[in-house]
């Protein structure tokens, strides 16, 4: 075995062996291992296959910077796809499988694709699969593409806890700089939270022999003790995956494997970024082979897990950090060969395992190649927050530049690769200072991809993007880095540019002959590491996914056998009873027309407008004239947007000189309230107008039908119900069981109708009383479905169903109110524009079908010409049990002037005939309404 | 058009109480809730006015909802409508808001599942978004007892969210 476990003291617990399997073969690791470290300890190098060419891949890094070792892990019968092996903690009984490989990563049957690589360059499928039709190829390409398969199992209990939190100072990164900054701040009295994505604090310190005269573990323990003693909090195994507006940082706190992470929405007054830096790959021929690894990654495997990644190691580095790595590896027993990368083009030799490295004419027999092309600071979070980057010529890296509000970068992310410098600036930052860029002992010779050089050289290991792909993109003029990224997929998926970005940018810069900083970087976006969607989902599932408003009378509806469903954001009765829904609904319609329907209208808006300017205000809000409305009277009207479009319809009641009640559509209450509040504060004196949304205080029971008056009379209320004393569109106030009751004589069915409103606490008693009184006269509860038919028979509209985003009031037959209105109102100006007065506007009409024909389909288009052109569409369509024929409403071009015209109605290829008619199909004279 | 009745839990029973993880969530019945708006309402109100994170100890009190609005809790009967003499709009809102108490040592942790709460950052208003719902939130009688007024049609949603948060704590 090339890679193997050493006896070096590490962070694993050798007294706790763990059994697991990979691609069907059994292995053993220890508690504290990751899947990758345990496999390396067992000599396994090939842990995955690349995305496109299915080339064998071993781990490049030791943590979140590894793009290669991705696995589906099964534990306790549940599978979790796309687990990064380098950051997945080993658990007893884990069964890991490589993704994108069959039957195994070591022998993948699709690896033959690599033979065709000359024809599979970047963008090949954009060009190749155009003829005869992309969709012909799409299924098989989609089947082959992607990494991992989502398990079809429903994992009960896999639910992410979500917590809002706040701190004065958030330190991101628990390495030397992070610990030092957190300690300084905590001891200065700040409320500090330190987060570290590893389960163990310390970052790269575990590679060192000592820190400030102490063993690393002792130094770390001392900092932890100081931080917690001063009241600081430390979250390990917690990744800061994104920075959002106003100092909000997303933290994913990982629990045991197989549980959803906890999401912390951390609001921090200040943030110290101590995220460190990563080794970047060197671009040479065969640099993707298993056994070519990051120098720092190899040191981490040794320091944290006691795993030496090779016995004969070629160390290829252009920077001074290689000196310490060489010592560390050699002390662990490796033969280390330093190869200066500038001495000539290199090539990794071997296939699934490294046999050597060639440089020029020289060949060196090694089993492992460790590469370090310089350090890349992890500036992802800095950029999420809007921080700028500066190019550092000395370090050959983008470093944090102009800082976002409340954020400071310290340590390696700030280019401080020397421990003493890092600690010094971290302590300063912990005390509220912003460090400048410090001098550094870090030295490197620039080393970037060489366009035109020989061999297949990988830029992005995960997506099989090679140097030639970047050259191709440049030739095809995808020279912007954002275009390069999307054309080649460079830096996408879990890598997010961690390993591939700099090499890709440098290659593009070299191809164009431009300085690297001039090419710039792609946009950094959250999340920094993959996180389960469940974490964002949180508790918003099942009934909390889209919670509905619940009626005060729901128990009564359930007891009456109501079929409840969502109607306009409320859980409401669609119909009552068990059996065939259509028959039940039609029976409810006939009951309402024959006797009366009893209906829960509680969701209708009850919005009070009060104050000395209330009259002027509602007159301005409404399209109709409200100023002339007398107390105790009701008026139907429209609210418009500034564009003159119908926002809502409904009735408004005047209770007294300074008090109005707006009864808007059930589903529009929130938007109407917002509309009123916005206009109250804009152009009006908000101290003289007040809007109280009383909707949920009141419950409304409607009795609609020819026997409504008799039913209401049975309640023995102190109200004169005669038509003369209580005419249509008036309101009476009385008491029901000693609480205030409002009775509005308004109708949405075309029949005599009363809306009885009481406070919700009294609603059950009122409902029971009305139902009992109604039963004696053949009346019964009806649901929304029946109501929808009743109102369509009468030609009454539902805003949003029988109107669209262009409907103006005159399109609905209400052109007169604006002619009579003498004062300004919202939407007035827009009603005078050319488009508002065009003759081809879609207007509301009824649609009749030939005798015996079935109802039209809602949404079907009225068409003419060849090819067919839409003139409008059907907005509502029902079988009317009252009329024993279908009724329909529609919006049709110039419809009001085309009454009697026969039109073609198209739906899914079928064409039918219909005749345009008046919208009202029931009691057009209104005798029943005014009975 | 379908029957979704079975997808939704039955409405809350009267006198709802939920005890778990050392915390109690209980429905509260108040004598009266009255919404009062006016340009000077905050100075005109006689009852003690609560903001965040005040601890209310009185039986009758007012919640500061916004600069020109209070919710008078358990106050005297006030006639509804516009009061021209004092420039106040008055509406009975007794049934508009369902009220719940969350109490227990970790009750603040429970509420932090639904909102960004900080006892160190005061606010004159008790209006909050909790689990995405508009609520009035303040402390009642004890440091670890929080009272929540939520639109009554959202009572089931709030309770289900709080039960989940209690289970997670």
Interface residues (C-beta under 8 A of the other chain):
Chain A: X161 X162 X163 X164 X165 X166 X265 X267 X539 X543 X544 X547 X548 X549 X550 X551 X552 X554 X555 X558 X562 X563 X564 X565 X566 X570 X571 X574 X581 X608 X610 X611 X612 X614 X655 X656 X658 X659 X686 X687 X690 X692 X693 X694 X695 X696 X697 X698 X759 X760 X761 X785
Chain B: X1 X2 X3 X4 X5 X7 X8 X9 X10 X11 X35 X37 X38 X39 X68 X69 X81 X82 X84 X87 X89 X91 X92 X93 X94 X95 X96 X97 X109 X112 X113 X114 X115 X116 X117 X118 X131 X151 X152 X153 X154 X155 X156 X157 X160 X161 X164 X165 X168
